Amino acid sequence: AQVEVRKHPEMLRNDNGKLAAYVYVYLREKTPADYLAEARPLLARELKLPAGYELEWTGIGRFAEQARERLNIVVPLTILIIFVLLWLAFRSVADTALVMLSIPVALVGGVYLQGWLGLPITTAVIIGYVALFAVAIQTGIIMVVFIRQALASRRHEQSYVEAVIDGSVLRL
């Protein structure tokens, strides 16, 4: 970096009627949220601001934090709504739970792939996981429907397990 000391600011800026100065940080190796998580405690420890000064974080990092705060409410609420809708469709806690079990299985695969690719957790990744949950649940619903049909039309000599396997194979 090229650092210079100047006696006067290049431009006068204000926020809410107070003089303001901006420090821009361009990141290459970290996400803005990860940078904020490290920088905030460090500056809280090391930086002593004079009276009348304050530090405010803005930009993509702050927007990412706000999005994560909202997602902490929206994602569990969405999963709860999906559970209720599945229960209303199947009228069976067992079938609903079976379909909902596809969420942790899909999550394990997604986290493994994300780690293998070396991708950080960002708001876009979290939204991608929600989409992944939807696909996993859709697959589970279709599987339950096919297995139910196979069990309803199973022959007398056919075992329960054979009918479930036939329904699964038919679905696949």
Buried (B, 14 or more C-beta within 10 A) or exposed (E): EEEEEEEEEEEEEEEEEEEEEEEEEEEEEBBBBBBBEEBEEEEEEEEEEEEEEEEEEEEBBBEBBEBBEEBEEBBEEBBEEBBEEBBEBBEBEEBBEBBBEBBEEBBEEBEEEBEEEEEEBBBEBBBBBEEBBBEBBEBBBEBBBBBBBBBEEBEEEBEEEEBBBBBEEEBE
